[in-house]
Amino acid sequence: MSELGSSDKIIVKGARQHNLKNIDLEIPKNKFVVFTGVSGSGKSSLAMDTIYAEGQRRYVESLSAYARQFLGVMDKPDVDSIEGLSPAIAIDQKTASHNPRSTVGTVTELYDFLRLLYARVGHQKCPNCGREISRQSIDQLVESIFALVAQERDYVSERGVRLFILAQVVRDRKGEFGDLFDNLKKQGYVRARIDGEVRDLKDKGVLIKTNKHSVEAVVSRHIISRKRLGGSDGKAIKSAVFQSVESAARLGNGAVMLSIIKDNSLDFPASPKLMEDHLFSERYACPVCNLSFSELEPRSFSFNSPHGACPACTGLGTELNVNVDLVLNDQLSIVEGGVLPWSSIFETMGWMSKVLESVAKDYGFSLTIPIKKLSKRDVEVILYGCGDEKRFRVGQYFARYEGVVPNLIRRHKETKSDYVRSEIEKYMVKEPCKLCVGTRLKKELLSVVIDDKNIWEVSSMSIDLALDWVGKIFASKLSQNEQLIAKPIIKEIVQRLQFLLDVGLSYLTIGRSATELSGGEAQRIRLASQIGSGLSGVLYVLDEPSIGLHQRDQGKLIATLKRLRDLGNTVLVVEHDAETMLKSDYIFDFGPGAGEHGGLVVAKGTPLEIMHNPKSITGDYLSGAKSVGGGVSKLLSDSRLDTDIRSKRSLDFMAIQDKFVVLKGASGRNLKCITAKIPVGKITCVTG
């Protein structure tokens, strides 16, 4: 080690963090280095809490005072000095995301490239009839608009259907757009709808630059009714609408917005409050169903964006619904607290108790008999209310009764109190969204396909199947022009899928939620992402990346760590796995014991040098001089002895030895409806 130049090593002097005993060591750079030793000997204290922590602290100190105030002050580790320290990245076991919107695909950027692929070469189909979407002419757009207007209730009335024809000029973009408004005025437009509000362009309103805004130019206003279209003005109205649609399509890059006014006022309101929008497009529309679609963009497939997210669950794929079984205790009466969320309302005889008494009197059921004796209709009334129209007399007033379930849902949405929300969630369960059925996306986006598969179906594939599918579509399912467009995108997708295969995660699906990953899986996903980033000159610190990984896949993980090293990085791994140590470039063995008996480097060197070092306990196991557990025969012998001792010592053991916890029909994630019997009172190992 002393022959290494100062630029080829990280020099640590006087490390005393936690149980470290003022140790000095030199770590070779651009190598695969393992810190090993008994548990509690100080490996993580040096790797994570000293070397990585000092690297992070120096990085934060290099930032401006303004940036540091957001990151906070980091304590300096208890160490005299560290020289030759590179920028450090930690990949530990505590990286599992708690964000319900994070998935394997978003963490690794796989989903970003899938969105790009579907936006560029996806085939839009009509979600209603399944026909492939084609472009529409102006004549077809006008015909569709009149067909839609004819379905409105006011079409047959004297007032007629009042509508705007708008041109989309800005859609969810940040800025003030002063030049745009000046340009619209020069073209003769006097009004625009800005963020849903119709304004006069003469008014000098200032938009907030950092907020996203939507701007539609008001091309024309019309009042259309069956009587007017059938009269002498009919031809002029159709001509005016045609010209307006043509102008809107030209200004809005092929998109035309029809906004039907729903205000109750008799006159045409200058700034209506209630509007129903319908999008028409020259580019994508179904001629049979009269449905128009906006042009596909990568953000259209993002469940983290309002452009793509399911409107019911906002892209989560799940929603909280009230579980009726958790709400009622049918052994009790309502007065005794049988409606659990309202169990105390009759103690104070407040407003809600009086409303319930009035409801019970009106429907003829008793509040003092057990709920199980009430009729099905009465229970439905208690749970779901009586609608908005019905009123019940309570003293001098009339009140609505919304029901237990709607009341809980409303309060859960409206409350700003975390405590109240958590109390209500005791009666709720998480279920797949009824509108998107867990796919997170809008219905029309799920009709965009490549090889008859939409983006959710591809996200539901395991990593190995997705890799096969991507190779198949590029070879035989894309046209020559589509291949030219998709080639660089597919290259990035294949690269990231291969990285996940290399770290032994072939079984995960792209759409798997990050909150459902184990610590080891989350760590290996971050490792795959770092390889994909292609950084060099970085110090990577990993804390036992083999946790949860079957021995069969250990070689893939080691090859990945070596690839990270070969990019020009220093890879520092805290590890107990023998195969990882034998394939490493350098090992530091900590000990001799744990806690206050550890904190020293008892041996260091290459794997071969460690095996021949008499001070290294790890070296004895690596060389085969010692073995773990003494072999299978010793394990079997210990198992029989353990059973004999317990059977002699405890009558309780005899009582439970024939009992089992039985799981029937387990089908979560990739489980194939399995049944398992787990013995009670024994240590059971699940492996694979």
Protein Blocks (a to p, Z undefined) as FASTA:
>chain_A
ZZpcfklcccdehiaghjbghiacdddehiacddeddehilpmmmmmmmmmmmmmmmmmm
mpcfklmmmnopadddddfbdghiacdddddfklccfbfkbcfklmnommmmmmmmmmmm
pccddfklopacddddfklmmmmmmmmmmmpmklmmmnopaddddddfbghiadjklmmm
mmmmmnopabdceehiacdfkbccdddfkbccdddddfbdcdddfklmmmmmlmmmmmmm
mmmmmmmmmmnnopacddddfbfbfbdcfbdfbdcdddddfkbccfklopacddddfklm
pckbfklgcfklnonopacdddfklmpcckbcfknopammlmmmmmnopaklmmmmmmmm
mnopafkbcfklpcfklmmmmmnonojkbccdehjbccddebjklmmmmmmmmpmcfklm
mmmmmmgccdddfklnonopafklmmpceehiafklmmmpcfklmmmmmmmmmmmmpcfk
lmmmmmmmmmmmmmmmmmmmmnopampcfklcfklpcfklmmmmmmmmmmmnopghiacd
dehklgoiafklmmmmmmmmmmmmmnopacddddfbfklmmmpmbdcdddjbghjlnopa
fbgcdfklmmmmmklmklmmmnomacehhijklmmmmmmmmmmmmmmmpmklmmmmmgcc
ddehiaghjbghiacdddehiacddeZZ
